[in-house]
Amino acid sequence: TMKTIRKRKPRKEAVLYCRVSGWPQCTNGSLGTQLRDGLEYSKRNRIDVVAAFSDVGSASDCDSQLMGREQALKVCRRRGATLLIQDYGRLTRTSKWTLNSDIEVIIFNGLTMSMLQDAIFKGDINGNY
């Protein structure tokens, strides 16, 4: 008998980006929770996190001053990596700033369209596969 050898898909690389609005959210665990949840998501989905960046500041007041975000995007472009974020609000809260379509984004906390389609197909709206 012949053995069938399955080639595993190469693991996807991602850059994790976390942001909180103010210093109190750093001390109450919000920033740490985003980081932990993103790392757990990446482990469950066979994604290698190659870098992580964070900012403390409002995404609506100082959109151009979010240096962690800019560094995360730069690494994504340089490595061809995916940007991993908790929700789109972590990137921006204004319509002035837009993400170019050259970077794939995975939102790890909340339903994405593909997750919703999978859940409907499999009959599980909670995303348990």
Secondary structure as GFF3:
##gff-version 3
##sequence-region A 1 129
A	DSSP	beta_strand	12	20	.	.	.	ID=ss1
A	DSSP	alpha_helix	23	27	.	.	.	ID=ss2
A	DSSP	alpha_helix	30	44	.	.	.	ID=ss3
A	DSSP	beta_strand	47	56	.	.	.	ID=ss4
A	DSSP	three_ten_helix	63	65	.	.	.	ID=ss5
A	DSSP	alpha_helix	67	79	.	.	.	ID=ss6
A	DSSP	beta_strand	82	85	.	.	.	ID=ss7
A	DSSP	three_ten_helix	88	90	.	.	.	ID=ss8
A	DSSP	beta_strand	105	107	.	.	.	ID=ss9
A	DSSP	alpha_helix	113	122	.	.	.	ID=ss10
###
